[in-house]
Amino acid sequence: MQKKYDFIIIGSGLGGLVTATILAKEGKRVCVLEKNNQFGGNLQTFVRDKSIFDTGVHYIGGLDRGQNLYKYFQYLDIMDDLKIKRMDMDGYDIVTFGGDPIAYPHAQGYDNFIKQLARLFPEEETGIKAYIQKVKDTCYAFPLYNLSPEELNYEDTSLTLNAKDYIDSIIKNDKLKAILWGSNLLYAGDPNKTPFYVHALSVNSYIESAWRCIQGGSQIAKLLIKRFRNLGGVIHKYQEVNAFNFEEDQLVSVSTKQGDTFYGETFISNIDPKLTLKIIGKNRFRKLYYNRIQRTESVISSFSLYIVFKKGTFPYQNKNYYHHSSLNEVWSTQQYKEKDWPNYYWLSMNEDLKNPGYAENLTSIAYMRFDETEAWANTFNTVASKNNRGENYEAFKQRKIEVYLKEIEKKFPEIRSCIQSVHASTPLSYRDYIGCHEGGMYGFVKDAKSPMRSFLSPRTKVPNLLFTGQGLNMHGILGVTISAVVTCGEILGKKYLLQRIKELLEEKERLNSV
């Protein structure tokens, strides 16, 4: 007899692991299937020259005591074991522009955020205060942001408020507008589309508190897996699902490339919704539903640069940089011309624990459209399924690395002399390892003009198949954690689940106070 699970979860990204842990805490028999050598999706880390790099989790917000992600991680029983370091209070994110020597800060704490920017733009203090209040009001209008069982009001005008339009309405200074928009790589902001709620939900938790994971974000996945296994959960790697098996209209099992079959009552996909539907086959869905998901625009991809430094050479900075080549290009970063790339990049570094005050490594990310790697789109390469994309691909990466380094040198002239080695990943790397459509960074594009188009219900048109992860409402650590709660709420009942979370948090508080 084949063992049958209550729930089978496909993909071990954060959404899959949080969903699995919640269900296991409720006594369910849960099995997680992962295609890769490493669990965690965007929580994965990798090593180059004995130096640890993050795939996608470079800093986290909302982890101060009592803040929302702190509460969710406390409920999941991983908060106390996280190894994290608080970033610079007066500027965890720094926005800079080519030709302008001033570093413009995004500071931690609402009052401090206002103070640091008002110091540089005193005539705009009223507008900065209005901006912060709007961020707070917008975030707290989303019930699950506050562990509230209320329903999101889909008629709320905040869903259709364009982020750029709102910033334009309260700020007069063009540079300050660009600074408030300056960290838009966090959510792949598009001035013509991005709703203000996406902007607000993306930046608010960092303004509340901003943290680095010491020795990588994979610790989040490792802690969740440890808790999950302690609850009786089963998790397998090297098990790539390639078939969903039905008996008439009932989904009964999934099969993997390894030749194994796993049986379950309910199935939850943590992989890209587009890919999920393609594996199942369009004949299982109404044409309208299948086409709607396949045609929904995915977020742009990226090119990442990974630098290992010679010991004790490059001074460490406990902050991130969002650098724009010019003020005028702030609003068109995704529409870059190849000759101008990278016209915008994010840059962050990790401290060398054996040489405090110096950076061990640096990661920098720039937008990159998938079509730049189209020539190698039919290749596939991961640790679990090794392949060589060929000399032309390696030459392409080397060209991009050199152009990228020259751009970074404009801001950090001494950097090249400090480099021990340089590595890179492309949209193909993200596609193959994370399983996202064309290497997209954050699921589906959100458009203020058509807000419901990219809202995806956890329920699918297959009665016992659900979605979880960044393909639902929001991306990021907090967004995906909340998306997992949304999925589990569909199964367990939202009011019941949130009450359980609150009860467990209250119990932890009682124990801590004894």
C-alpha positions as CSV (number, residue, x, y, z in Angstrom):
1,M,0.0,0.0,0.0
2,Q,1.3,3.4,-0.9
3,K,1.4,5.9,2.0
4,K,-1.3,8.6,1.6
5,Y,-0.8,12.1,3.0
6,D,-3.4,14.7,4.0
7,F,-1.4,17.3,2.1
8,I,1.3,17.2,-0.6
9,I,3.1,20.4,-1.2
10,I,5.0,20.9,-4.4
11,G,8.0,23.2,-3.9
12,S,9.9,24.1,-0.7
13,G,10.1,27.8,-1.1
14,L,9.1,30.0,1.9
15,G,5.4,29.7,0.9
16,G,5.6,25.9,0.8
17,L,7.5,25.6,4.1
18,V,5.3,28.0,6.0
19,T,2.2,26.3,4.6
20,A,3.6,22.9,5.5
21,T,4.6,24.0,9.1
22,I,1.1,25.5,9.8
23,L,-0.7,22.4,8.6
24,A,1.7,20.1,10.5
25,K,1.1,22.2,13.7
26,E,-2.6,21.3,13.2
27,G,-1.8,17.6,13.2
28,K,-2.0,17.1,9.5
29,R,0.1,14.5,7.6
30,V,2.1,16.6,5.2
31,C,4.7,15.8,2.6
32,V,6.8,18.4,0.7
33,L,8.5,17.7,-2.6
34,E,11.5,19.7,-3.8
35,K,13.2,19.4,-7.2
36,N,16.5,20.9,-6.2
37,N,19.5,19.8,-4.2
38,Q,18.7,22.5,-1.6
39,F,15.5,23.4,0.0
40,G,14.1,26.9,0.3
41,G,13.5,28.4,-3.1
42,N,14.6,32.1,-2.8
43,L,15.9,31.3,0.7
44,Q,18.7,29.2,-0.9
45,T,22.3,30.2,-0.4
46,F,25.4,29.1,-2.4
47,V,29.2,29.3,-1.8
48,R,31.8,30.8,-4.0
49,D,35.5,30.9,-2.8
50,K,34.3,29.7,0.6
51,S,32.0,32.7,0.8
52,I,28.3,32.4,1.4
53,F,25.9,34.3,-0.9
54,D,22.1,34.7,-0.7
55,T,19.9,33.9,-3.7
56,G,17.1,36.2,-2.8
57,V,16.9,37.1,0.9
58,H,19.3,39.9,1.4
59,Y,17.6,41.8,4.2
60,I,14.4,41.5,6.2
61,G,12.0,44.0,7.8
62,G,9.5,43.9,10.6
63,L,11.4,41.7,13.0
64,D,11.6,43.9,16.0
65,R,9.6,42.7,19.0
66,G,5.9,43.0,18.5
67,Q,6.1,43.8,14.8
68,N,4.1,41.7,12.3
69,L,6.8,39.4,10.9
70,Y,8.2,38.9,14.4
71,K,4.8,37.7,15.4
72,Y,4.4,35.3,12.5
73,F,8.0,33.9,13.0
74,Q,7.2,33.5,16.8
75,Y,4.1,31.5,15.9
76,L,6.2,29.4,13.6
77,D,8.7,28.9,16.4
78,I,11.8,30.2,14.5
79,M,12.2,33.8,15.7
80,D,14.3,33.0,18.8
81,D,16.9,31.0,16.8
82,L,17.4,33.5,13.9
83,K,20.9,35.0,13.7
84,I,20.3,38.6,12.5
85,K,22.0,41.9,12.8
86,R,20.2,45.3,12.7
87,M,21.2,47.6,9.9
88,D,22.1,51.3,10.1
89,M,19.3,53.1,11.9
90,D,19.9,56.4,10.0
91,G,20.1,54.8,6.6
92,Y,19.5,51.1,6.0
93,D,18.9,52.0,2.4
94,I,20.8,54.7,0.6
95,V,19.6,56.2,-2.7
96,T,22.2,57.8,-4.9
97,F,22.4,59.3,-8.3
98,G,25.3,59.6,-10.9
99,G,27.0,63.0,-10.6
100,D,25.5,63.7,-7.2
101,P,27.8,63.0,-4.1
102,I,25.0,63.1,-1.6
103,A,23.7,59.9,0.0
104,Y,20.0,60.1,0.5
105,P,18.8,57.9,3.4
106,H,15.8,55.7,4.1
107,A,16.0,55.5,7.9
108,Q,14.5,53.1,10.4
109,G,11.6,54.3,12.5
110,Y,8.8,56.5,11.1
111,D,9.9,59.6,13.0
112,N,13.5,59.0,12.0
113,F,12.6,58.5,8.4
114,I,10.9,61.9,8.4
115,K,13.8,63.5,10.3
116,Q,16.6,62.3,8.0
117,L,14.9,63.3,4.8
118,A,13.5,66.6,6.2
119,R,17.1,67.5,7.1
120,L,17.9,67.5,3.4
121,F,14.5,68.8,2.2
122,P,13.2,71.0,5.0
123,E,10.6,72.6,2.7
124,E,9.1,69.2,2.0
125,E,8.6,68.1,5.7
126,T,4.8,68.3,5.5
127,G,4.8,66.1,2.3
128,I,7.2,63.6,3.9
129,K,5.0,63.3,6.9
130,A,1.9,62.8,4.7
131,Y,3.8,60.1,2.8
132,I,4.7,58.2,5.9
133,Q,1.1,58.4,7.2
134,K,-0.2,57.1,3.9
135,V,2.2,54.2,4.0
136,K,1.1,53.3,7.6
137,D,-2.7,53.7,6.8
138,T,-2.4,51.7,3.6
139,C,-0.6,48.8,5.3
140,Y,-2.9,48.6,8.2
141,A,-5.9,48.5,5.8
142,F,-4.7,45.0,4.9
143,P,-6.2,42.7,7.6
144,L,-3.6,39.9,7.6
145,Y,-0.9,42.5,8.0
146,N,-2.3,42.9,11.5
147,L,-3.4,39.3,12.1
148,S,-7.0,40.4,11.7
149,P,-9.7,38.0,10.4
150,E,-11.5,40.7,8.5
151,E,-11.8,40.5,4.7
152,L,-9.8,42.8,2.5
153,N,-12.1,45.4,0.9
154,Y,-11.5,44.9,-2.8
155,E,-13.5,48.1,-3.5
156,D,-11.0,50.1,-1.5
157,T,-9.6,52.9,-3.6
158,S,-6.1,52.2,-2.3
159,L,-6.0,49.2,-4.7
160,T,-6.3,51.6,-7.7
161,L,-4.1,54.4,-6.4
162,N,-1.0,54.7,-8.5
163,A,2.2,55.0,-6.4
164,K,3.8,57.6,-8.6
165,D,0.7,59.6,-8.9
166,Y,0.3,59.8,-5.1
167,I,4.0,60.8,-4.6
168,D,3.6,63.5,-7.2
169,S,0.5,64.8,-5.4
170,I,2.3,65.4,-2.1
171,I,5.9,66.2,-3.1
172,K,7.1,69.1,-5.3
173,N,10.8,68.4,-5.4
174,D,11.7,66.1,-8.3
175,K,14.8,64.7,-6.5
176,L,12.8,63.8,-3.4
177,K,10.2,62.1,-5.5
178,A,12.9,60.0,-7.0
179,I,14.3,59.2,-3.5
180,L,11.0,57.9,-2.3
181,W,10.7,55.8,-5.4
182,G,14.4,55.0,-5.4
183,S,14.2,51.5,-3.8
184,N,11.7,50.2,-6.4
185,L,13.8,47.2,-7.2
186,L,12.3,45.8,-4.0
187,Y,9.0,45.3,-5.8
188,A,9.9,45.9,-9.5
189,G,8.1,49.2,-9.5
190,D,6.7,50.5,-12.7
191,P,5.6,54.2,-12.5
192,N,2.8,53.5,-15.0
193,K,1.4,50.5,-13.2
194,T,2.5,50.0,-9.6
195,P,-0.3,50.6,-7.0
196,F,0.6,52.5,-3.9
197,Y,-0.3,49.5,-1.7
198,V,2.5,47.4,-3.4
199,H,5.0,50.2,-2.7
200,A,3.7,50.7,0.9
201,L,3.7,47.0,1.8
202,S,7.2,46.6,0.3
203,V,8.9,49.5,2.2
204,N,6.9,49.7,5.4
205,S,8.4,46.7,7.3
206,Y,11.9,47.9,6.6
207,I,11.1,51.4,7.9
208,E,9.8,49.7,11.0
209,S,13.1,47.7,11.4
210,A,15.7,46.4,8.9
211,W,17.9,43.4,9.5
212,R,20.6,41.3,7.8
213,C,20.7,37.5,8.2
214,I,24.1,36.5,9.5
215,Q,25.6,33.8,7.3
216,G,22.6,33.8,4.9
217,G,18.8,33.6,4.7
218,S,18.9,29.8,4.3
219,Q,18.7,29.6,8.1
220,I,15.0,30.5,7.8
221,A,14.4,27.4,5.6
222,K,16.6,25.2,7.8
223,L,14.7,26.3,11.0
224,L,11.3,25.8,9.3
225,I,12.3,22.3,8.1
226,K,13.6,21.4,11.6
227,R,10.3,22.5,13.1
228,F,8.3,20.8,10.4
229,R,10.1,17.4,10.8
230,N,9.7,17.6,14.6
231,L,5.9,17.9,13.9
232,G,6.0,14.7,11.9
233,G,6.3,16.3,8.4
234,V,8.1,14.5,5.5
235,I,10.2,16.4,3.0
236,H,12.1,15.1,0.0
237,K,14.6,16.8,-2.4
238,Y,15.5,15.6,-5.9
239,Q,11.8,15.0,-6.4
240,E,10.7,17.2,-9.4
241,V,6.9,16.8,-10.0
242,N,6.2,16.3,-13.7
243,A,2.7,14.8,-13.6
244,F,-0.6,15.4,-11.7
245,N,-2.6,12.2,-11.8
246,F,-6.4,12.1,-11.8
247,E,-9.1,9.5,-11.4
248,E,-11.9,11.0,-13.4
249,D,-12.0,14.6,-12.1
250,Q,-10.3,13.9,-8.8
251,L,-6.6,14.7,-8.3
252,V,-5.2,11.7,-6.4
253,S,-1.4,11.8,-6.8
254,V,1.7,13.4,-8.3
255,S,4.5,11.7,-10.0
256,T,8.1,12.8,-10.2
257,K,11.0,12.5,-12.7
258,Q,12.6,10.1,-10.2
259,G,9.8,7.7,-11.0
260,D,8.0,8.0,-7.7
261,T,4.3,8.6,-7.0
262,F,3.0,10.4,-4.0
263,Y,-0.7,10.1,-3.0
264,G,-2.7,12.8,-1.1
265,E,-6.1,14.1,-0.2
266,T,-5.2,17.8,-1.1
267,F,-2.3,19.2,-3.1
268,I,-0.7,22.7,-2.7
269,S,1.5,24.1,-5.4
270,N,4.3,26.5,-4.3
271,I,5.7,26.7,-7.9
272,D,4.8,29.3,-10.4
273,P,1.1,29.1,-11.2
274,K,1.8,29.3,-15.0
275,L,4.1,26.3,-14.7
276,T,1.7,24.4,-12.4
277,L,-1.1,24.7,-15.0
278,K,1.2,23.7,-17.9
279,I,2.3,20.5,-16.0
280,I,-1.4,19.6,-15.3
281,G,-2.5,20.4,-18.9
282,K,-4.9,22.9,-20.3
283,N,-7.6,20.3,-20.8
284,R,-8.2,20.2,-17.0
285,F,-9.2,23.8,-16.9
286,R,-11.7,26.1,-18.5
287,K,-10.0,27.9,-21.4
288,L,-10.8,31.4,-19.9
289,Y,-9.1,30.5,-16.5
290,Y,-6.0,28.8,-18.1
291,N,-5.5,31.7,-20.6
292,R,-6.0,34.3,-17.9
293,I,-3.2,32.9,-15.8
294,Q,-0.8,32.3,-18.8
295,R,-1.4,35.8,-20.1
296,T,-1.0,37.6,-16.8
297,E,2.3,39.6,-17.0
298,S,5.1,38.3,-14.9
299,V,7.6,40.6,-13.2
300,I,10.9,41.4,-15.0
301,S,14.0,39.3,-14.2
302,S,17.5,40.3,-13.1
303,F,21.2,39.9,-13.5
304,S,23.2,39.4,-10.2
305,L,26.8,40.1,-9.6
306,Y,28.6,38.3,-6.7
307,I,32.0,39.5,-5.6
308,V,34.4,37.9,-3.1
309,F,36.8,40.3,-1.6
310,K,40.4,39.8,-0.6
311,K,40.6,39.7,3.2
312,G,40.6,43.1,4.9
313,T,40.5,45.3,1.8
314,F,37.0,46.6,1.3
315,P,35.4,48.6,4.1
316,Y,32.0,47.1,5.3
317,Q,28.9,49.3,5.2
318,N,25.9,48.2,7.2
319,K,23.5,49.5,4.6
320,N,22.3,48.9,1.0
321,Y,22.7,51.2,-2.0
322,Y,20.2,51.8,-4.7
323,H,22.1,53.7,-7.4
324,H,20.6,55.4,-10.5
325,S,22.9,56.6,-13.3
326,S,20.9,59.8,-13.5
327,L,17.8,61.4,-12.0
328,N,15.9,61.2,-15.2
329,E,16.3,57.5,-15.5
330,V,14.7,56.7,-12.1
331,W,11.3,56.3,-13.7
332,S,12.3,54.1,-16.7
333,T,14.7,51.6,-15.2
334,Q,12.9,48.5,-16.6
335,Q,12.8,50.0,-20.1
336,Y,16.6,50.3,-20.2
337,K,18.5,50.3,-23.5
338,E,21.3,47.6,-23.6
339,K,23.9,50.3,-24.4
340,D,23.0,52.0,-21.1
341,W,22.8,48.9,-18.9
342,P,23.0,48.8,-15.9
343,N,21.4,52.2,-15.5
344,Y,20.1,51.2,-12.0
345,Y,21.5,48.7,-9.5
346,W,21.1,47.5,-5.9
347,L,24.2,46.8,-3.9
348,S,24.7,45.1,-0.5
349,M,27.6,43.6,1.4
350,N,28.2,41.1,4.2
351,E,30.7,41.7,6.9
352,D,33.7,39.4,7.3
353,L,33.2,38.0,10.8
354,K,36.9,37.3,11.1
355,N,37.8,40.8,10.0
356,P,35.2,43.1,11.6
357,G,34.9,46.4,9.7
358,Y,35.6,44.8,6.4
359,A,33.3,43.2,3.8
360,E,33.7,39.5,3.0
361,N,31.6,39.8,-0.1
362,L,29.2,41.9,-2.1
363,T,26.0,41.2,-4.1
364,S,24.6,43.6,-6.7
365,I,21.4,43.2,-8.7
366,A,20.2,45.0,-11.8
367,Y,17.1,44.5,-13.9
368,M,17.5,42.2,-17.0
369,R,14.8,41.2,-19.5
370,F,14.6,37.5,-20.2
371,D,14.9,38.2,-24.0
372,E,18.6,39.0,-23.5
373,T,19.1,35.3,-22.7
374,E,16.6,34.0,-25.2
375,A,19.4,32.3,-27.3
376,W,19.9,29.8,-24.4
377,A,16.3,29.5,-23.4
378,N,16.2,25.8,-24.2
379,T,19.1,24.9,-21.8
380,F,18.6,23.9,-18.2
381,N,21.3,23.9,-15.5
382,T,21.2,23.3,-11.7
383,V,23.2,21.4,-9.2
384,A,20.5,18.7,-9.4
385,S,20.5,18.6,-13.2
386,K,23.9,19.8,-14.5
387,N,24.2,21.1,-18.0
388,N,26.6,23.4,-19.9
389,R,25.0,26.3,-21.7
390,G,28.1,26.7,-23.9
391,E,30.9,29.1,-24.6
392,N,28.7,31.8,-26.0
393,Y,26.7,32.0,-22.8
394,E,29.8,32.2,-20.7
395,A,31.1,35.0,-23.0
396,F,27.8,36.8,-22.6
397,K,28.1,36.7,-18.8
398,Q,31.7,37.9,-18.9
399,R,30.7,40.9,-21.1
400,K,28.0,41.8,-18.7
401,I,30.2,41.4,-15.7
402,E,32.8,43.8,-17.1
403,V,30.2,46.4,-18.0
404,Y,28.6,46.1,-14.6
405,L,32.0,46.4,-12.8
406,K,32.8,49.6,-14.7
407,E,29.5,51.1,-13.6
408,I,30.1,50.1,-9.9
409,E,33.6,51.6,-10.2
410,K,32.2,55.0,-10.8
411,K,30.8,54.9,-7.3
412,F,33.4,52.8,-5.6
413,P,36.7,53.5,-7.5
414,E,38.8,51.3,-5.3
415,I,36.7,48.1,-5.7
416,R,38.6,46.3,-8.5
417,S,41.8,46.2,-6.5
418,C,39.9,44.5,-3.6
419,I,38.4,41.7,-5.7
420,Q,39.4,38.1,-5.3
421,S,36.8,36.6,-7.6
422,V,33.6,37.6,-9.5
423,H,30.6,35.4,-10.3
424,A,27.2,36.1,-11.9
425,S,23.7,34.7,-12.4
426,T,21.2,35.5,-15.2
427,P,17.4,35.2,-15.7
428,L,18.1,31.6,-16.7
429,S,19.6,30.9,-13.3
430,Y,16.5,32.2,-11.5
431,R,14.2,30.4,-13.9
432,D,16.0,27.0,-13.4
433,Y,16.6,27.2,-9.7
434,I,13.4,29.0,-8.5
435,G,11.0,27.7,-11.2
436,C,9.6,31.2,-11.9
437,H,8.3,32.1,-15.4
438,E,11.2,33.5,-17.4
439,G,13.1,34.1,-14.1
440,G,10.7,36.7,-12.9
441,M,11.6,38.3,-9.6
442,Y,8.3,38.6,-7.9
443,G,5.4,36.8,-9.4
444,F,2.8,38.7,-11.3
445,V,2.8,42.4,-12.2
446,K,0.4,44.5,-10.1
447,D,-1.5,47.2,-12.1
448,A,-3.4,50.0,-10.4
449,K,-5.6,50.4,-13.5
450,S,-6.7,46.7,-13.3
451,P,-6.0,45.6,-9.7
452,M,-8.0,42.3,-9.8
453,R,-6.2,40.9,-12.8
454,S,-3.2,39.8,-10.8
455,F,-5.0,38.8,-7.6
456,L,-5.0,35.0,-7.6
457,S,-7.2,33.0,-5.3
458,P,-5.5,30.1,-3.4
459,R,-8.3,27.9,-4.7
460,T,-7.9,26.6,-8.3
461,K,-10.5,25.1,-10.7
462,V,-9.3,21.7,-9.5
463,P,-11.2,21.3,-6.2
464,N,-8.4,19.7,-4.2
465,L,-5.5,21.8,-5.6
466,L,-4.5,25.1,-4.1
467,F,-1.7,27.7,-4.6
468,T,0.7,29.3,-2.1
469,G,3.7,31.6,-2.3
470,Q,4.5,34.8,-4.2
471,G,2.3,33.9,-7.1
472,L,-0.7,34.9,-4.9
473,N,-1.0,38.4,-3.6
474,M,2.5,39.7,-2.5
475,H,6.1,38.7,-2.7
476,G,8.9,39.1,-0.1
477,I,9.4,37.4,3.2
478,L,6.4,39.0,4.9
479,G,4.2,38.9,1.8
480,V,4.9,35.2,1.1
481,T,4.4,34.3,4.8
482,I,1.0,36.1,4.8
483,S,0.2,34.3,1.5
484,A,0.8,31.0,3.2
485,V,-1.6,32.0,6.0
486,V,-4.2,32.9,3.3
487,T,-3.8,29.4,1.8
488,C,-4.0,27.7,5.2
489,G,-7.0,29.9,6.1
490,E,-8.8,28.5,3.1
491,I,-8.3,25.0,4.5
492,L,-8.6,25.4,8.2
493,G,-10.8,28.5,8.3
494,K,-9.3,32.0,8.6
495,K,-10.9,33.0,11.9
496,Y,-9.8,29.7,13.5
497,L,-6.2,29.9,12.2
498,L,-5.7,33.5,13.3
499,Q,-7.2,32.7,16.7
500,R,-4.7,29.8,17.0
501,I,-1.9,32.1,16.1
502,K,-2.9,34.7,18.7
503,E,-3.3,32.0,21.4
504,L,0.1,30.6,20.7
505,L,1.7,34.1,20.8
506,E,-0.1,34.8,24.1
507,E,1.2,31.6,25.5
508,K,4.8,32.4,24.4
509,E,4.5,35.8,26.1
510,R,3.3,34.2,29.3
511,L,6.2,31.8,29.3
512,N,8.7,34.5,28.6
513,S,7.4,36.7,31.4
514,V,7.7,33.9,34.0
